[in-house]
């Protein structure tokens, strides 16, 4: 599912996303932003699992 959403970026973040698109790594700035959010979600899930394992070994 895709949701169309208008989002504002800092100049630095926008420039980085543009570079990723221009290098061919992503097809669009939206794809780069989506990938970054998914990566952040996965990273936080790993960190939460690590903390849970540390608290309840």
C-alpha positions in Angstrom: 0.0 0.0 0.0 1.2 3.5 -0.8 0.1 6.7 1.0 0.7 10.0 -0.7 2.0 12.5 1.9 3.7 15.9 1.7 6.8 16.0 3.9 9.3 18.7 4.5 13.1 17.9 4.8 16.1 19.9 6.0 18.4 21.1 3.2 20.9 18.5 4.3 18.5 15.6 4.2 17.0 16.6 0.9 20.5 17.0 -0.7 21.4 13.5 0.6 18.2 12.0 -0.8 18.8 13.7 -4.1 22.4 12.2 -4.2 21.0 8.7 -3.5 18.6 9.1 -6.4 21.1 10.6 -8.8 23.6 7.7 -8.0 20.8 5.2 -8.9 20.6 3.7 -5.4 16.9 4.7 -5.2 14.3 5.6 -7.8 13.0 8.6 -5.9 13.4 10.7 -2.8 10.3 9.0 -1.5 11.8 5.6 -1.9 15.0 6.8 -0.1 12.9 8.3 2.8 10.8 5.1 3.1 13.9 2.9 3.2 15.4 5.1 5.9 12.2 4.9 8.0 12.1 1.1 7.6 15.7 0.8 8.6 15.1 3.0 11.7 12.1 0.8 12.7 14.2 -2.4 12.3 17.1 -0.9 14.2 14.8 0.1 17.1 13.2 -3.3 17.2 16.7 -4.9 17.4 17.6 -2.5 20.2 14.4 -3.2 22.1 15.0 -7.0 21.8 18.5 -6.6 23.0 17.4 -4.6 26.0 14.6 -7.1 26.8 17.1 -9.9 26.6 19.5 -8.0 29.0 16.7 -7.4 31.5 15.2 -10.9 31.3 18.0 -13.3 30.4 
